[in-house]
Amino acid sequence: MKFCRSKLPAYWIPKSVVFGPLPKTATGKIQKHLLRARTKEMGPLKKSKL
């Protein structure tokens, strides 16, 4: 996040970053609808303290 703050305008800095495996189809495409569902399950975003 420090790198982002030093290189990007404030409106481009992500509010949060989540790492983990991405759900993919048999052909290797990312299943975006499953990512959106996971995001809804996570609830509201918390501000990073970095």
Biopython code that builds the backbone (N, CA, C, O; Angstrom):
import numpy as np
from Bio.PDB.StructureBuilder import StructureBuilder

atoms = [
    (1, "MET", "N", (0.816, -1.176, 0.000)),
    (1, "MET", "CA", (0.000, 0.000, 0.000)),
    (1, "MET", "C", (0.873, 1.259, 0.000)),
    (1, "MET", "O", (0.504, 2.278, -0.584)),
    (2, "LYS", "N", (2.016, 1.182, 0.650)),
    (2, "LYS", "CA", (2.913, 2.341, 0.649)),
    (2, "LYS", "C", (3.347, 2.670, -0.773)),
    (2, "LYS", "O", (3.426, 3.838, -1.154)),
    (3, "PHE", "N", (3.626, 1.630, -1.552)),
    (3, "PHE", "CA", (4.027, 1.837, -2.939)),
    (3, "PHE", "C", (2.910, 2.541, -3.705)),
    (3, "PHE", "O", (3.165, 3.482, -4.456)),
    (4, "CYS", "N", (1.677, 2.084, -3.513)),
    (4, "CYS", "CA", (0.535, 2.701, -4.202)),
    (4, "CYS", "C", (0.407, 4.170, -3.836)),
    (4, "CYS", "O", (0.184, 5.011, -4.707)),
    (5, "ARG", "N", (0.545, 4.483, -2.558)),
    (5, "ARG", "CA", (0.409, 5.877, -2.128)),
    (5, "ARG", "C", (1.491, 6.769, -2.730)),
    (5, "ARG", "O", (1.252, 7.946, -3.002)),
    (6, "SER", "N", (2.676, 6.207, -2.937)),
    (6, "SER", "CA", (3.765, 7.022, -3.469)),
    (6, "SER", "C", (3.695, 7.184, -4.991)),
    (6, "SER", "O", (4.287, 8.116, -5.536)),
    (7, "LYS", "N", (2.983, 6.295, -5.678)),
    (7, "LYS", "CA", (2.981, 6.308, -7.139)),
    (7, "LYS", "C", (1.641, 6.670, -7.780)),
    (7, "LYS", "O", (1.606, 7.067, -8.945)),
    (8, "LEU", "N", (0.539, 6.538, -7.039)),
    (8, "LEU", "CA", (-0.787, 6.705, -7.636)),
    (8, "LEU", "C", (-1.547, 7.869, -7.016)),
    (8, "LEU", "O", (-1.295, 8.238, -5.869)),
    (9, "PRO", "N", (-2.480, 8.449, -7.774)),
    (9, "PRO", "CA", (-3.355, 9.459, -7.177)),
    (9, "PRO", "C", (-4.265, 8.804, -6.132)),
    (9, "PRO", "O", (-4.516, 7.600, -6.192)),
    (10, "ALA", "N", (-4.745, 9.583, -5.195)),
    (10, "ALA", "CA", (-5.527, 9.056, -4.072)),
    (10, "ALA", "C", (-6.741, 8.249, -4.521)),
    (10, "ALA", "O", (-7.084, 7.250, -3.890)),
    (11, "TYR", "N", (-7.394, 8.667, -5.600)),
    (11, "TYR", "CA", (-8.604, 7.960, -6.028)),
    (11, "TYR", "C", (-8.302, 6.616, -6.697)),
    (11, "TYR", "O", (-9.230, 5.849, -6.951)),
    (12, "TRP", "N", (-7.050, 6.309, -6.985)),
    (12, "TRP", "CA", (-6.671, 5.019, -7.572)),
    (12, "TRP", "C", (-6.199, 4.018, -6.522)),
    (12, "TRP", "O", (-6.063, 2.833, -6.826)),
    (13, "ILE", "N", (-5.950, 4.460, -5.316)),
    (13, "ILE", "CA", (-5.416, 3.579, -4.279)),
    (13, "ILE", "C", (-6.519, 2.629, -3.817)),
    (13, "ILE", "O", (-7.602, 3.078, -3.441)),
    (14, "PRO", "N", (-6.256, 1.322, -3.840)),
    (14, "PRO", "CA", (-7.287, 0.371, -3.422)),
    (14, "PRO", "C", (-7.591, 0.501, -1.934)),
    (14, "PRO", "O", (-6.703, 0.807, -1.137)),
    (15, "LYS", "N", (-8.843, 0.269, -1.565)),
    (15, "LYS", "CA", (-9.241, 0.333, -0.163)),
    (15, "LYS", "C", (-8.822, -0.925, 0.575)),
    (15, "LYS", "O", (-8.550, -0.884, 1.775)),
    (16, "SER", "N", (-8.771, -2.032, -0.130)),
    (16, "SER", "CA", (-8.320, -3.277, 0.474)),
    (16, "SER", "C", (-7.770, -4.194, -0.614)),
    (16, "SER", "O", (-8.070, -4.037, -1.797)),
    (17, "VAL", "N", (-6.968, -5.142, -0.186)),
    (17, "VAL", "CA", (-6.396, -6.132, -1.094)),
    (17, "VAL", "C", (-6.581, -7.493, -0.443)),
    (17, "VAL", "O", (-6.229, -7.683, 0.721)),
    (18, "VAL", "N", (-7.129, -8.435, -1.189)),
    (18, "VAL", "CA", (-7.363, -9.782, -0.672)),
    (18, "VAL", "C", (-6.573, -10.757, -1.529)),
    (18, "VAL", "O", (-6.671, -10.742, -2.756)),
    (19, "PHE", "N", (-5.788, -11.606, -0.873)),
    (19, "PHE", "CA", (-5.004, -12.603, -1.581)),
    (19, "PHE", "C", (-5.622, -13.976, -1.369)),
    (19, "PHE", "O", (-6.155, -14.266, -0.297)),
    (20, "GLY", "N", (-5.551, -14.803, -2.371)),
    (20, "GLY", "CA", (-6.069, -16.159, -2.269)),
    (20, "GLY", "C", (-6.221, -16.759, -3.647)),
    (20, "GLY", "O", (-6.013, -16.079, -4.652)),
    (21, "PRO", "N", (-6.583, -18.029, -3.701)),
    (21, "PRO", "CA", (-6.748, -18.677, -5.003)),
    (21, "PRO", "C", (-7.965, -18.125, -5.744)),
    (21, "PRO", "O", (-8.987, -17.813, -5.132)),
    (22, "LEU", "N", (-7.847, -18.011, -7.042)),
    (22, "LEU", "CA", (-8.946, -17.524, -7.869)),
    (22, "LEU", "C", (-9.715, -18.710, -8.441)),
    (22, "LEU", "O", (-9.106, -19.662, -8.930)),
    (23, "PRO", "N", (-11.050, -18.664, -8.385)),
    (23, "PRO", "CA", (-11.832, -19.751, -8.984)),
    (23, "PRO", "C", (-11.730, -19.679, -10.506)),
    (23, "PRO", "O", (-11.945, -18.625, -11.105)),
    (24, "LYS", "N", (-11.403, -20.807, -11.118)),
    (24, "LYS", "CA", (-11.233, -20.835, -12.573)),
    (24, "LYS", "C", (-12.085, -21.934, -13.194)),
    (24, "LYS", "O", (-12.442, -22.919, -12.548)),
    (25, "THR", "N", (-12.396, -21.731, -14.464)),
    (25, "THR", "CA", (-13.129, -22.735, -15.230)),
    (25, "THR", "C", (-12.144, -23.796, -15.714)),
    (25, "THR", "O", (-10.941, -23.692, -15.477)),
    (26, "ALA", "N", (-12.659, -24.801, -16.385)),
    (26, "ALA", "CA", (-11.811, -25.865, -16.920)),
    (26, "ALA", "C", (-10.831, -25.333, -17.969)),
    (26, "ALA", "O", (-9.768, -25.915, -18.182)),
    (27, "THR", "N", (-11.193, -24.225, -18.621)),
    (27, "THR", "CA", (-10.310, -23.644, -19.640)),
    (27, "THR", "C", (-9.366, -22.592, -19.068)),
    (27, "THR", "O", (-8.587, -21.995, -19.811)),
    (28, "GLY", "N", (-9.424, -22.356, -17.756)),
    (28, "GLY", "CA", (-8.498, -21.440, -17.107)),
    (28, "GLY", "C", (-8.982, -20.009, -16.961)),
    (28, "GLY", "O", (-8.234, -19.150, -16.495)),
    (29, "LYS", "N", (-10.219, -19.737, -17.350)),
    (29, "LYS", "CA", (-10.751, -18.382, -17.202)),
    (29, "LYS", "C", (-11.207, -18.171, -15.761)),
    (29, "LYS", "O", (-11.688, -19.098, -15.110)),
    (30, "ILE", "N", (-11.050, -16.949, -15.274)),
    (30, "ILE", "CA", (-11.461, -16.621, -13.909)),
    (30, "ILE", "C", (-12.980, -16.496, -13.859)),
    (30, "ILE", "O", (-13.585, -15.838, -14.705)),
    (31, "GLN", "N", (-13.587, -17.127, -12.867)),
    (31, "GLN", "CA", (-15.041, -17.087, -12.702)),
    (31, "GLN", "C", (-15.408, -15.846, -11.889)),
    (31, "GLN", "O", (-15.473, -15.884, -10.660)),
    (32, "LYS", "N", (-15.644, -14.756, -12.598)),
    (32, "LYS", "CA", (-15.883, -13.464, -11.961)),
    (32, "LYS", "C", (-17.150, -13.454, -11.121)),
    (32, "LYS", "O", (-17.203, -12.781, -10.092)),
    (33, "HIS", "N", (-18.168, -14.190, -11.544)),
    (33, "HIS", "CA", (-19.409, -14.206, -10.767)),
    (33, "HIS", "C", (-19.181, -14.809, -9.380)),
    (33, "HIS", "O", (-19.829, -14.399, -8.417)),
    (34, "LEU", "N", (-18.271, -15.771, -9.269)),
    (34, "LEU", "CA", (-17.956, -16.340, -7.960)),
    (34, "LEU", "C", (-17.155, -15.355, -7.108)),
    (34, "LEU", "O", (-17.329, -15.311, -5.890)),
    (35, "LEU", "N", (-16.285, -14.569, -7.733)),
    (35, "LEU", "CA", (-15.547, -13.545, -6.993)),
    (35, "LEU", "C", (-16.497, -12.484, -6.442)),
    (35, "LEU", "O", (-16.340, -12.033, -5.308)),
    (36, "ARG", "N", (-17.480, -12.090, -7.246)),
    (36, "ARG", "CA", (-18.461, -11.104, -6.777)),
    (36, "ARG", "C", (-19.253, -11.658, -5.595)),
    (36, "ARG", "O", (-19.532, -10.932, -4.640)),
    (37, "ALA", "N", (-19.616, -12.935, -5.655)),
    (37, "ALA", "CA", (-20.361, -13.556, -4.557)),
    (37, "ALA", "C", (-19.506, -13.594, -3.288)),
    (37, "ALA", "O", (-20.008, -13.332, -2.195)),
    (38, "ARG", "N", (-18.226, -13.918, -3.427)),
    (38, "ARG", "CA", (-17.323, -13.923, -2.267)),
    (38, "ARG", "C", (-17.219, -12.536, -1.647)),
    (38, "ARG", "O", (-17.196, -12.391, -0.425)),
    (39, "THR", "N", (-17.156, -11.522, -2.499)),
    (39, "THR", "CA", (-17.042, -10.150, -2.014)),
    (39, "THR", "C", (-18.269, -9.769, -1.197)),
    (39, "THR", "O", (-18.144, -9.129, -0.153)),
    (40, "LYS", "N", (-19.441, -10.153, -1.657)),
    (40, "LYS", "CA", (-20.666, -9.858, -0.910)),
    (40, "LYS", "C", (-20.674, -10.572, 0.433)),
    (40, "LYS", "O", (-21.144, -10.018, 1.427)),
    (41, "GLU", "N", (-20.155, -11.802, 0.470)),
    (41, "GLU", "CA", (-20.100, -12.568, 1.718)),
    (41, "GLU", "C", (-19.147, -11.936, 2.733)),
    (41, "GLU", "O", (-19.356, -12.057, 3.940)),
    (42, "MET", "N", (-18.104, -11.263, 2.247)),
    (42, "MET", "CA", (-17.110, -10.662, 3.135)),
    (42, "MET", "C", (-17.671, -9.469, 3.900)),
    (42, "MET", "O", (-17.152, -9.116, 4.959)),
    (43, "GLY", "N", (-18.706, -8.855, 3.385)),
    (43, "GLY", "CA", (-19.306, -7.714, 4.061)),
    (43, "GLY", "C", (-18.618, -6.415, 3.691)),
    (43, "GLY", "O", (-17.852, -6.365, 2.728)),
    (44, "PRO", "N", (-18.889, -5.356, 4.456)),
    (44, "PRO", "CA", (-18.322, -4.043, 4.131)),
    (44, "PRO", "C", (-16.801, -4.030, 4.279)),
    (44, "PRO", "O", (-16.229, -4.780, 5.070)),
    (45, "LEU", "N", (-16.168, -3.164, 3.504)),
    (45, "LEU", "CA", (-14.716, -3.047, 3.530)),
    (45, "LEU", "C", (-14.244, -2.335, 4.784)),
    (45, "LEU", "O", (-14.910, -1.435, 5.295)),
    (46, "LYS", "N", (-13.088, -2.752, 5.270)),
    (46, "LYS", "CA", (-12.456, -2.077, 6.398)),
    (46, "LYS", "C", (-11.253, -1.327, 5.864)),
    (46, "LYS", "O", (-10.555, -1.820, 4.978)),
    (47, "LYS", "N", (-11.009, -0.160, 6.384)),
    (47, "LYS", "CA", (-9.894, 0.656, 5.921)),
    (47, "LYS", "C", (-8.574, 0.036, 6.372)),
    (47, "LYS", "O", (-8.431, -0.367, 7.526)),
    (48, "SER", "N", (-7.626, -0.034, 5.465)),
    (48, "SER", "CA", (-6.311, -0.586, 5.759)),
    (48, "SER", "C", (-5.531, 0.358, 6.659)),
    (48, "SER", "O", (-5.658, 1.577, 6.545)),
    (49, "LYS", "N", (-4.728, -0.201, 7.552)),
    (49, "LYS", "CA", (-3.899, 0.608, 8.441)),
    (49, "LYS", "C", (-2.464, 0.705, 7.948)),
    (49, "LYS", "O", (-1.595, 1.200, 8.665)),
    (50, "LEU", "N", (-2.208, 0.236, 6.730)),
    (50, "LEU", "CA", (-0.845, 0.277, 6.189)),
    (50, "LEU", "C", (-0.463, 1.655, 5.757)),
    (50, "LEU", "O", (0.652, 1.865, 5.278)),
]
sb = StructureBuilder()
sb.init_structure("model")
sb.init_model(0)
sb.init_chain("A")
sb.init_seg("    ")
for serial, (resi, resn, name, xyz) in enumerate(atoms, 1):
    if name == "N":
        sb.init_residue(resn, " ", resi, " ")
    sb.init_atom(name, np.array(xyz, "f"), 0.0, 1.0, " ", f" {name:<3s}", serial, name[0])
structure = sb.get_structure()
